[in-house]
Amino acid sequence: MSFAQTLRYLQKIMLAILLFLLILVGWFGVRGVTTESVEAKKMSDLLGLDSTVLHREIDHMQWASGVSSFLLNKNESTLSVGIDQNKCKLGKWLNDTEQKAFAEGLVPEVTGLLAKIKTPHADLHASAANMQRLLSEKGGDREVSSGDLLKIYQAESLPAFAGVRGTLHEISALVKEHIKEQEVSLGIQEVTANIAQVATVAAEITQDITDVHAAANELNQSSTQVQGNASDLKGLSGSLEQLISGYKIA
């Protein structure tokens, strides 16, 4: 074999090696992008789940606000809050097998909590049904039924509400643990990019904060009897504002 032939042979080998390396680098790159995409999708799903839990707490803070306002306004003879546990957003979420499986897939530890919350949630809506039933029995007379309505609220509504809210907090804490783990997995840049995808969620929560503040102010102005609920509403709106500020991208 001549020198020229040897050189051409070596060139072919080097070209083949270079082509192999390019393919290898491309494969690792695609694999890396795919992995990052999967991890980013998981982070987005976790943030969405966290937002859902927050919204369900807001829903029931507003529900409790509606009951409190009803008790304060003796001119009302009909309770306007939802009575059917299966028709509220939390009830629909708990009864949706796909959504439930999705949440449990993301955060397996919430499985027991999703079962646990059903009892106080049912009791909460049942307390409103009991109030409405009492009113009907008293012919809608608020003066006659006022004391008994307050007893139902204190003995049934408040404990059930505490159970629902407490369990939602437990779920939220677990979700946040997984979010922190995912932040470590993704890195700061990926997390920042992913947070940009949930800007619409932050906007929705901003609107909810406005509603919560309004309800809190209304309760504070109405009576000191429900100041505890008003303070809870303000505290929740403050925590939501902190959450949104955490979503801001530097």
Buried (B, 14 or more C-beta within 10 A) or exposed (E): EEEEEEEEEEEEEEEEEEEEEEEEEEEEEEEEEEEBEEBBEBBBBBBBBBBBBBBBBBBBBBBBBBBBBBBBEEEBBEBEBBBEBEEBBBBEBBEEEEBBEEBBEBBEBBEEBBEBBBEBBBBBBBBBBBBBEBBEEBEEEBEBBEEBBBEBBEEBBBBBBEBBBEBBEBBBEBBBEBBEEBBEBBEEEBBBBBBEBBEEBBEBBEEBBEBBBBBBEBBBEBEEEBBEBBEBBBEBBEBBBEBBEEBEEE
